[in-house]
């Protein structure tokens, strides 16, 4: 008993490294925990409010971008119809027209309306209204009331006299009471509209083309996000009227609360005010339409409720940490003090592998015995080397993933020119096919959420690309796809490996003037898995260039300047291993074949 007391006194009063470390550790940790607890309890509500605000900003910014994109899409049918010769002719009040001419103009408008109907997104209908009383819509007036006074409506007068914003005029909410009652999806339902005026050759307004927006689709932009199911995100106009809300009954109601004028003063912001008798956090964000604002409202009681729960849990956690910290400090001190001699003996054996020995004398006896032990330093160096290697691997993977979002701007520009030519020539079917192929191509290349896709998707992507390119060359390229087994298309492979190879065929194999050009793409099973063969009858590759390409394909760290053969091969090998990748066979002036070997997944 006396020995234990003397040991305790010696431990508490003696200058030892163990006592210094343990007491310092315990005191420092207790102070840090107390300080952390005080700051966290004080700032929990503020921090949570800022977090909610930032989250709402991101949601509303995404919704605002979606709205801007949708409005730009909605203006396309307006531009087509407002600038159409037949629309202006039928609205011209001073132009006499026989029945045959009128019927021909109506047919022309019907053809344009059919194309608009197949491409409309958030547009529910397009009204073509002239000051002379001419009325038409996408379904040829079948769903409209014949006796409805369109020219007397406030929204029509606004459409022909309003000031444009971003190229179009926004109309306020109005009821669609001009539809027949049997059209239950539209009759007497509120709508939000944008319009373009129709002008004659003297630039005098003779009518308007009005696009009624589908409020249900606009409201879908606000349904996907809510904070604890108590957040309301909606949109108001410059008259403080709700024009989009996930609850249909709220559309058309006027919003009023203290401080609402701040919403129209700046770009984005937030403030706390009383709304329906409750303290509410109001967050606002602008849209691309002047006067329209995104609004988010969250009751402060919800945020404070979350903060109170956080405070309670945090205080309990701090008390537990304080208790555990004191207990662990005492236990560690007691457990390390007794076997300290044995620990030093063990460390002395490890010292045989030491790379450096310090003979200096220090104040503490323990430090003099431990100073020459550097095994931990070696372990630390090894750990840093491993971390550096893993970091290089990760960086390389990130660089490879960025290749998935690349697309040639010249290709996009040429495609748009080709589409314009098809539209001017009146080729509706080819124009639609081009638009669908281009949109599918862009959507596929820009979607970065998936690295692995089904082979069927990759095949469809290269079909879309070759269709567009072939149209550029007036269908002079004979393209053939041979699939040995349709079931093989369900296997998964790396995204965007076929399109770069198809680009090489077009630009390097055929050049700008392909003659008797043929491309054959075959998919088949092989012993290692599956193989895709892209064969052309183009210029071919010389022997020296073939050998150079073979060497580049076998170099793991080769840095290519474009997303071509080397990068595709490198991505495949990085994902599936060295047994897979590309091989090339070619004879100059005769053919080139690229073989892609992939595993069955």
C-alpha positions in Angstrom: 0.0 0.0 0.0 2.8 2.4 0.9 4.5 1.6 -2.4 1.4 2.5 -4.4 1.1 5.8 -2.5 4.8 6.7 -3.1 4.3 5.8 -6.8 1.3 8.1 -7.1 3.1 11.0 -5.3 6.2 10.5 -7.5 4.0 10.4 -10.6 2.1 13.6 -9.6 5.1 15.6 -8.5 7.8 14.2 -10.8 8.8 15.8 -14.1 8.0 13.0 -16.6 6.9 13.2 -20.2 3.9 10.9 -19.5 2.5 13.2 -16.8 3.1 16.3 -18.9 1.4 14.8 -22.0 -1.6 13.3 -20.2 -2.4 16.4 -18.2 -1.9 18.7 -21.1 -4.0 16.5 -23.3 -6.8 16.4 -20.7 -6.8 20.1 -20.0 -6.6 21.2 -23.6 -9.4 18.8 -24.7 -11.7 19.9 -21.9 -11.1 23.6 -22.9 -11.7 22.9 -26.6 -14.9 20.9 -25.9 -16.3 23.7 -23.7 -15.4 26.3 -26.2 -16.9 24.3 -29.1 -20.0 23.7 -27.1 -20.5 27.3 -26.2 -20.0 28.5 -29.8 -22.2 25.7 -31.3 -25.1 26.3 -29.0 -24.9 30.1 -29.6 -24.7 29.8 -33.4 -26.7 26.7 -34.2 -29.8 28.6 -35.3 -27.9 31.1 -37.3 -25.9 28.4 -39.0 -28.9 26.3 -39.8 -30.7 29.4 -41.2 -27.7 30.1 -43.5 -27.6 26.5 -44.6 -31.3 26.5 -45.4 -30.9 29.8 -47.3 -28.0 28.5 -49.4 -29.8 25.3 -50.2 -32.9 27.3 -51.3 -30.7 29.5 -53.4 -29.4 26.5 -55.3 -32.8 25.1 -55.8 -34.3 28.3 -57.0 -31.3 29.0 -59.3 -31.8 25.6 -60.9 -35.5 26.2 -61.2 -34.8 29.7 -62.7 -32.5 28.2 -65.3 -35.1 25.6 -66.2 -37.7 28.3 -66.6 -35.4 30.4 -68.8 -34.6 27.4 -71.0 -38.3 26.5 -71.2 -39.3 30.1 -72.2 -36.6 30.1 -74.9 -38.1 26.8 -76.2 -41.6 28.3 -76.0 -40.6 31.3 -78.2 -39.6 29.2 -81.1 -43.1 28.4 -82.3 -43.9 32.1 -81.8 -41.1 33.2 -84.1 -42.1 30.6 -86.7 -45.7 31.7 -86.8 -45.2 35.5 -86.2 -42.9 35.7 -89.2 -44.9 33.4 -91.5 -46.1 35.0 -94.6 -49.5 33.3 -94.5 -50.2 34.5 -90.9 -49.5 38.1 -92.0 -51.6 37.8 -95.1 -54.7 36.5 -93.2 -54.3 39.3 -90.5 -53.9 42.1 -93.0 -57.1 44.1 -92.8 -56.6 45.9 -96.2 -55.9 42.9 -98.3 -58.7 41.2 -100.3 -58.3 37.5 -100.8 -60.3 34.9 -102.7 -61.4 31.7 -101.1 -58.7 29.7 -102.9 -56.0 31.9 -101.6 -57.4 31.8 -98.0 -57.6 28.0 -98.1 -53.9 27.8 -99.2 -52.8 30.2 -96.5 -54.7 28.1 -93.9 -53.0 25.0 -95.2 -49.6 26.6 -94.8 -50.4 27.6 -91.2 -51.7 24.1 -90.5 -48.4 22.6 -91.7 -46.4 24.9 -89.4 -48.7 24.3 -86.5 -48.3 20.5 -87.0 -44.5 20.9 -86.6 -45.0 23.1 -83.5 -47.3 20.6 -81.9 -44.7 17.8 -82.2 -42.0 20.0 -80.6 -43.9 21.8 -77.9 -42.7 21.4 -74.3 -44.4 23.6 -71.8 -46.6 25.2 -74.4 -50.2 23.9 -74.1 -51.6 25.9 -77.1 -50.7 28.7 -79.5 -53.3 31.3 -80.4 -53.0 33.2 -83.6 -55.2 36.4 -83.3 -55.5 39.3 -85.7 -56.9 42.7 -85.0 -59.2 42.1 -88.0 -60.9 39.2 -86.1 -58.8 36.4 -87.6 -58.6 33.5 -85.1 -56.6 30.2 -85.2 -54.8 27.8 -82.9 -52.7 24.6 -83.1 -55.7 22.3 -83.7 -57.3 24.6 -86.3 -60.0 26.3 -84.1 -61.6 22.9 -83.4 -61.5 23.5 -79.6 -62.2 27.3 -79.7 -65.5 29.1 -79.2 -66.4 30.8 -82.5 -68.4 33.6 -80.9 -65.7 34.6 -78.3 -64.6 38.3 -78.5 -60.9 37.8 -78.5 -60.1 41.4 -79.6 -61.9 42.8 -76.6 -59.9 41.0 -74.0 -57.4 43.0 -71.8 -54.7 40.4 -72.4 -55.1 40.7 -76.2 -54.7 44.4 -76.1 -51.7 44.0 -73.9 -50.3 41.5 -76.4 -50.4 44.0 -79.3 -49.3 47.0 -77.4 -46.9 45.7 -74.7 -43.2 46.2 -74.4 -41.1 43.1 -75.2 -38.8 41.4 -72.6 -36.1 39.1 -73.9 -37.8 39.2 -77.3 -41.3 38.4 -76.2 -44.1 40.0 -74.2 -45.3 38.4 -71.0 -49.0 38.4 -70.2 -50.5 38.1 -66.8 -52.7 35.2 -65.6 -56.0 34.9 -67.3 -58.7 32.3 -67.6 -59.0 30.2 -70.8 -62.8 30.7 -71.1 -62.5 30.7 -74.9 -62.3 26.9 -75.1 -65.3 24.6 -75.5 -66.5 23.1 -72.3 -65.7 19.6 -73.5 -62.0 20.5 -73.4 -61.9 19.9 -69.6 -58.1 20.2 -69.4 -58.2 23.8 -70.5 -61.7 25.2 -70.2 -61.9 28.0 -67.7 -58.5 27.1 -66.3 -55.9 29.8 -65.5 -52.9 30.1 -67.8 -49.7 32.2 -68.2 -48.9 33.4 -71.6 -46.1 34.9 -73.7 -46.6 36.6 -77.0 -45.0 38.1 -80.1 -46.8 40.8 -82.1 -47.3 40.3 -85.8 -46.4 43.3 -88.0 -47.1 44.1 -91.6 -44.5 45.5 -94.1 -44.9 49.0 -92.6 -44.1 47.5 -89.1 -47.6 48.2 -88.0 -49.0 45.7 -85.5 -51.8 43.7 -87.0 -52.2 40.9 -84.5 -50.3 38.6 -82.1 -49.2 35.0 -81.7 -49.8 34.0 -78.1 -48.3 30.8 -76.4 -50.3 29.6 -73.5 -48.0 27.9 -71.0 -48.8 24.7 -69.2 -48.9 25.7 -65.6 -48.8 22.1 -64.4 -45.4 21.6 -66.1 -44.1 24.9 -64.7 -45.3 23.9 -61.2 -43.3 20.6 -61.5 -40.2 22.7 -61.2 -41.1 23.6 -57.7 -42.3 20.2 -56.5 -39.0 18.3 -56.1 -37.6 20.3 -53.2 -38.8 21.1 -49.8 -37.2 21.6 -46.4 -38.8 19.2 -43.9 -42.0 19.3 -46.0 -42.6 22.8 -44.8 -40.9 24.8 -47.5 -43.0 26.5 -50.2 -41.2 27.5 -53.4 -43.3 29.5 -55.9 -43.1 32.4 -58.4 -44.8 35.8 -58.4 -45.1 38.6 -61.0 -44.5 42.3 -60.7 -48.0 42.7 -59.3 -47.2 40.4 -56.3 -49.6 37.8 -57.8 -48.7 34.1 -57.5 -48.3 32.7 -61.0 -46.7 29.3 -60.2 -47.2 27.2 -57.1 -47.3 23.5 -56.4 -50.7 24.0 -54.8 -53.0 24.9 -57.6 -55.5 26.8 -55.3 -52.8 29.4 -54.5 -52.3 30.4 -58.2 -53.8 33.8 -58.8 -53.8 34.9 -55.2 -52.1 38.2 -54.3 -49.2 37.9 -51.9 -48.8 40.6 -49.2 -46.6 40.8 -46.1 -44.3 43.3 -44.5 -41.0 43.8 -46.4 -42.3 42.4 -49.7 -40.9 45.5 -51.4 -37.4 44.2 -50.7 -38.0 41.3 -53.1 -37.9 43.7 -56.1 -34.9 45.8 -55.0 -32.0 43.4 -55.5 -31.0 40.2 -57.2 -31.1 37.6 -54.4 -31.6 37.8 -50.7 -33.5 36.7 -47.6 -35.2 38.3 -44.6 -37.4 37.2 -41.7 -41.0 38.6 -41.5 -44.5 37.7 -40.2 -46.5 35.7 -42.7 -50.0 34.5 -41.8 -49.2 35.3 -38.1 -46.0 33.2 -38.1 -42.4 34.2 -38.1 -41.2 33.1 -41.5 -37.9 33.1 -43.4 -38.5 34.5 -46.9 -35.8 33.8 -49.6 -36.1 35.4 -53.0 -34.2 35.0 -56.3 -34.7 36.7 -59.7 -35.7 35.0 -63.0 -34.8 35.7 -66.6 -38.2 37.6 -67.0 -38.2 41.1 -65.6 -40.5 41.5 -62.6 -40.9 37.7 -62.0 -39.4 36.5 -58.7 -38.8 33.1 -57.2 -39.9 33.0 -53.5 -39.2 30.4 -50.8 -41.0 30.6 -47.4 -40.0 28.4 -44.4 -41.5 28.9 -40.9 -38.8 29.8 -38.4 -40.5 27.4 -36.0 -39.3 24.5 -38.1 -35.7 25.8 -38.2 -35.7 26.6 -34.5 -37.2 23.2 -33.8 -34.3 21.6 -35.6 -31.9 23.9 -33.8 -33.4 23.1 -30.4 -33.0 19.4 -31.1 -29.4 20.0 -32.2 -28.7 22.0 -29.1 -30.0 19.3 -26.8 -28.1 16.6 -28.6 -25.0 18.7 -28.7 -25.1 19.5 -25.0 -25.5 15.8 -24.1 -22.7 14.9 -26.5 -20.4 17.5 -24.9 -21.1 16.2 -21.4 -20.4 12.7 -22.5 -17.2 13.7 -24.2 -16.1 15.6 -21.1 -16.7 12.5 -18.9 -15.1 10.2 -21.4 -12.1 12.5 -21.8 -11.4 12.6 -18.1 -11.9 8.9 -17.7 -9.8 8.0 -20.7 -7.0 10.4 -19.6 -6.9 8.8 -16.1 -7.0 5.3 -17.6 -4.3 6.0 -20.2 -2.0 7.6 -17.6 -2.4 4.7 -15.2 -2.0 2.0 -17.8 1.1 3.6 -19.5 3.0 4.4 -16.3 3.4 0.8 -15.1 4.5 -0.9 -18.3 6.7 2.1 -19.4 9.9 0.2 -18.7 8.7 -2.8 -20.8 7.7 -0.4 -23.6 11.1 1.1 -23.7 12.7 -2.3 -23.8 10.5 -3.2 -26.8 11.3 0.0 -28.5 15.0 -0.7 -28.1 14.6 -3.9 -30.1 12.9 -2.0 -32.9 15.8 0.4 -32.8 18.0 -2.1 -34.6 16.5 -1.0 -37.9 16.8 2.7 -37.1 18.4 5.0 -39.7 19.4 7.8 -37.3 20.4 7.9 -33.6 20.4 10.9 -31.4 22.9 10.9 -28.5 21.9 14.3 -27.0 20.8 14.5 -23.4 17.3 15.9 -22.7 15.5 17.0 -19.6 13.2 13.9 -19.5 14.7 10.4 -19.0 12.1 8.9 -21.3 12.9 11.2 -24.1 16.6 10.2 -24.0 15.7 6.6 -24.5 13.0 7.2 -27.2 14.8 9.9 -29.2 16.8 7.4 -31.4 13.7 5.4 -32.4 12.5 6.4 -35.8 10.4 3.5 -36.9 7.4 5.7 -36.8 9.1 8.1 -39.2 9.7 5.4 -41.7 6.0 4.3 -41.4 5.0 7.9 -42.0 7.1 8.2 -45.1 5.7 5.0 -46.5 2.2 6.3 -45.8 3.0 9.6 -47.6 4.4 7.8 -50.7 1.2 5.7 -50.9 -1.0 8.8 -50.6 0.9 10.5 -53.3 0.6 7.5 -55.6 -3.2 7.2 -54.9 -3.6 11.0 -55.5 -1.9 10.7 -59.0 -4.3 7.8 -59.9 -7.3 9.8 -58.8 -6.2 12.8 -60.8 -5.7 10.7 -63.9 -9.3 9.3 -63.5 -10.7 12.8 -63.2 -8.8 13.9 -66.4 -10.3 11.0 -68.2 -13.8 11.7 -67.1 -13.7 15.2 -68.4 -13.4 13.8 -72.0 -17.0 12.6 -71.8 -18.4 16.1 -72.0 -16.4 17.2 -75.1 -18.2 18.0 -78.4 -16.8 19.7 -81.5 -18.3 23.2 -81.8 -17.7 23.1 -85.6 -19.8 20.0 -85.8 -22.6 21.7 -83.9 -22.4 24.8 -86.1 -22.5 22.7 -89.3 -25.4 20.7 -88.0 -27.4 23.9 -87.3 -26.6 25.2 -90.8 -27.8 21.9 -92.3 -31.0 22.0 -90.2 -31.6 25.5 -91.4 -31.2 24.4 -95.0 -33.6 21.5 -94.5 -36.2 23.8 -93.0 -35.9 26.4 -95.8 -36.3 23.6 -98.3 -39.4 22.4 -96.5 -38.1 19.0 -95.7 -40.1 18.5 -92.5 -39.3 14.8 -92.0 -35.5 15.3 -92.4 -35.6 18.4 -90.2 -37.4 16.5 -87.4 -35.0 13.6 -87.7 -32.0 16.0 -87.6 -33.4 17.8 -84.5 -34.1 14.5 -82.7 -30.7 13.1 -83.6 -28.9 16.3 -82.5 -30.8 16.5 -79.2 -30.2 12.9 -78.5 -26.5 13.3 -79.3 -26.1 16.4 -77.0 -28.1 14.8 -74.2 -26.0 11.7 -74.3 -22.6 13.4 -74.4 -23.5 16.0 -71.7 -25.0 13.6 -69.2 -22.2 12.9 -66.8 -24.0 10.9 -64.1 -23.2 7.6 -65.8 -19.7 6.3 -66.8 -21.0 2.8 -67.8 -23.9 2.5 -70.3 -25.5 -0.3 -72.3 -23.9 -1.1 -75.6 -27.3 -0.4 -77.2 -27.1 3.2 -76.1 -23.5 3.6 -77.4 -24.6 2.1 -80.8 -27.6 4.5 -80.9 -25.3 7.5 -80.2 -23.0 6.7 -83.0 -26.0 6.1 -85.3 -27.2 9.6 -84.5 -23.8 11.0 -85.2 -23.3 9.2 -88.5 -26.9 10.2 -89.6 -26.1 13.9 -89.1 -22.7 13.7 -90.8 -24.1 11.7 -93.7 -26.8 14.3 -94.2 -24.0 16.9 -94.6 -22.6 14.8 -97.5 -26.0 14.2 -99.1 -26.2 10.6 -98.0 -23.1 9.6 -100.0 -21.8 7.4 -97.3 -23.1 3.8 -97.2 -23.5 3.0 -93.5 -24.2 -0.6 -92.4 -24.7 -2.1 -88.9 -24.4 -5.8 -88.4 -25.3 -7.2 -84.9 -24.6 -10.9 -84.5 -26.8 -11.2 -81.4 -29.3 -8.6 -80.2 -28.8 -9.8 -76.6 -25.2 -8.6 -76.7 -26.5 -5.0 -76.8 -27.6 -5.3 -73.2 -24.0 -5.6 -72.0 -22.5 -2.5 -70.3 -19.5 -0.7 -71.6 -17.7 2.6 -71.2 -19.5 5.6 -72.4 -18.4 7.6 -75.6 -15.9 5.2 -77.1 -17.5 4.7 -80.5 -18.2 8.3 -81.6 -14.5 9.4 -81.5 -13.6 6.4 -83.7 -16.4 7.3 -86.1 -15.0 10.8 -86.3 -11.6 9.5 -87.2 -13.2 7.5 -90.1 -15.0 10.5 -91.4 -12.2 13.1 -91.2 -9.1 11.0 -91.7 -10.6 8.2 -93.9 -12.8 10.1 -96.3 -12.0 13.7 -96.0 -14.3 16.5 -97.1 -15.5 14.8 -100.3 -16.4 11.2 -99.8 -16.9 9.1 -102.9 -18.2 5.6 -102.9 -17.6 5.7 -99.1 -18.7 2.7 -97.0 -18.7 2.3 -93.2 -19.5 -1.1 -91.7 -19.9 -1.5 -87.9 -20.1 -5.1 -86.7 -20.8 -6.4 -83.1 -20.0 -10.0 -82.3 -19.0 -12.4 -79.5 -15.4 -13.5 -79.2 -13.5 -15.6 -76.8 -12.5 -12.8 -74.5 -16.0 -11.2 -74.5 -17.3 -9.1 -77.3 -15.7 -7.3 -80.2 -16.8 -4.2 -82.2 -15.3 -3.7 -85.6 -15.4 -0.4 -87.4 -14.3 -0.8 -91.0 -14.1 1.7 -93.9 -12.9 1.8 -97.4 -11.2 5.2 -97.1 -7.6 6.4 -97.6 -6.1 3.8 -95.2 -2.9 4.2 -93.2 0.7 3.9 -94.3 2.9 1.2 -92.7 5.0 3.7 -90.8 2.0 5.5 -89.4 0.4 2.1 -88.4 3.5 1.2 -86.5 3.5 4.6 -84.8 -0.1 4.2 -83.8 0.6 0.7 -82.4 3.4 2.0 -80.2 1.2 4.8 -78.9 -1.6 2.4 -78.1 0.8 0.4 -76.0 2.2 3.4 -74.1 0.2 3.8 -70.8 1.2 7.4 -70.2 0.9 8.7 -73.7 -0.8 12.1 -73.8 -2.9 12.5 -76.9 -4.1 16.0 -78.0 -7.6 14.9 -78.8 -10.2 12.4 -77.8 -9.0 9.8 -80.3 -7.6 6.3 -80.6 -5.1 6.6 -77.7 -7.5 8.1 -75.2 -10.2 5.5 -76.0 -7.7 2.7 -75.7 -6.4 4.1 -72.4 -9.8 4.4 -70.9 -10.7 0.8 -71.8 -7.5 -0.5 -70.3 -7.8 1.6 -67.2 -11.3 0.2 -66.6 -11.0 -3.4 -67.8 -7.3 -4.2 -67.8 -4.5 -4.7 -70.4 -6.3 -7.7 -72.1 -8.8 -5.3 -73.6 -8.5 -2.3 -75.9 -8.0 -1.3 -79.5 -6.1 -2.9 -82.5 -5.8 -1.5 -86.0 -5.4 -3.1 -89.4 -5.0 -1.0 -92.5 -3.8 -1.0 -96.1 -3.1 2.4 -97.6 -5.7 3.3 -100.3 -7.8 0.2 -99.5 -9.3 0.0 -96.0 -8.9 0.6 -92.3 -10.4 -1.6 -89.6 -10.4 -0.8 -85.9 -11.1 -3.7 -83.5 -12.5 -2.9 -80.0 -12.3 -5.8 -77.6 -14.5 -5.5 -74.5 -15.5 -7.9 -71.7 -19.0 -9.2 -71.2 -20.5 -7.3 -68.3 
